[in-house]
Amino acid sequence: MQTVSAGSARIPALGFGVFRMSDAEVEQVVPAALEAGFTHFDTAQIYGNEAALGRALQAAGARRDQLFLTTKVWVDNYSPERFAASVAESLDKLKVDQVDLLLLHWPGDKVAIADQIDLLNAVQAAGHARHIGVSNQNIAQLRESVARSAAPIVTNQIEMHPYLDQRAMAQAAAAAGVSLTAYFAMADGAVPRDPLLRAIGETHGKSAAQVALRWLIQQGFVVLSKTAKPERVAENFAVFDFVLSDTDMAAIGGLARPDGRLVSPAGLAPAWDA
């Protein structure tokens, strides 16, 4: 598996996300994901399926030393009274002593970034997370997080797909030594239907979805794929056996539009960079 480096972290470039999956779906699809070659699994406290993922990985006999597990702390737990306890609960559900990557899920508008980072550092120093990072931060927040944190901030997990221009964030993250992890790569179903992506895919014998995943990976990002259907898992993993041309890459980047952002919940999302 190709990896993305940030600080001392080596993050598998392609991950399997379980957002909006029921326990039953997680337990059904995880064995197929492991069989396809996935080792990087991404969940979150708010998804409500950490325990299902832990059960599924254990039942499948997955070796802990061959897995890269990510979870995220929900905003309601950004307090000294709740943060560490919520992480301990996540570890118990996942059936592990520590996660490989622990993220702040959203910046929110109630707790200062500095205080969030201090809480994150404390659980990392206690040995509950090998690496730490953030999600859904804008450039100013990411720079503040990096400056504040005693441990390296190894990633900012953000919405990334062909319809959203994230070049400014990519430049800022690279300058700060932070990787980017892409979620919502299918743009809520728009990617598989896109005529340009389908046409490019035909030239490589690939689907539009595979083209979009490859486009992100080829830029050096970590990418989260997702499917609840076991029969589709292998397709999501088969993105390392072809290369998009410079012309392909530029054409896909040209799909970005001003209204391309799809995820921006009030009270959770920051003021996005222009």
Secondary structure, 3 states (H helix, E strand, C coil): CCEEEECCEEEECEEEECCCCCHHHHHHHHHHHHHHCCCEEECCHHHCCHHHHHHHHHHCCCCHHHCEEEEEECHHHCCCCCHHHHHHHHHHHHCCCCEEEEEECCCCCCCCHHHHHHHHHHHHHCCCEEEEEEECCCHHHHHHHHHHCCCCEEEEEEECCCCCCCHHHHHHHHHHCCEEEEECCCHHHHHHHCHHHHHHHHHHCCCHHHHHHHHHHHCCCEEEECCCCHHHHHHHHCCCCCCCCHHHHHHHHCCCCCCCCCCCCCCCCCCCCC
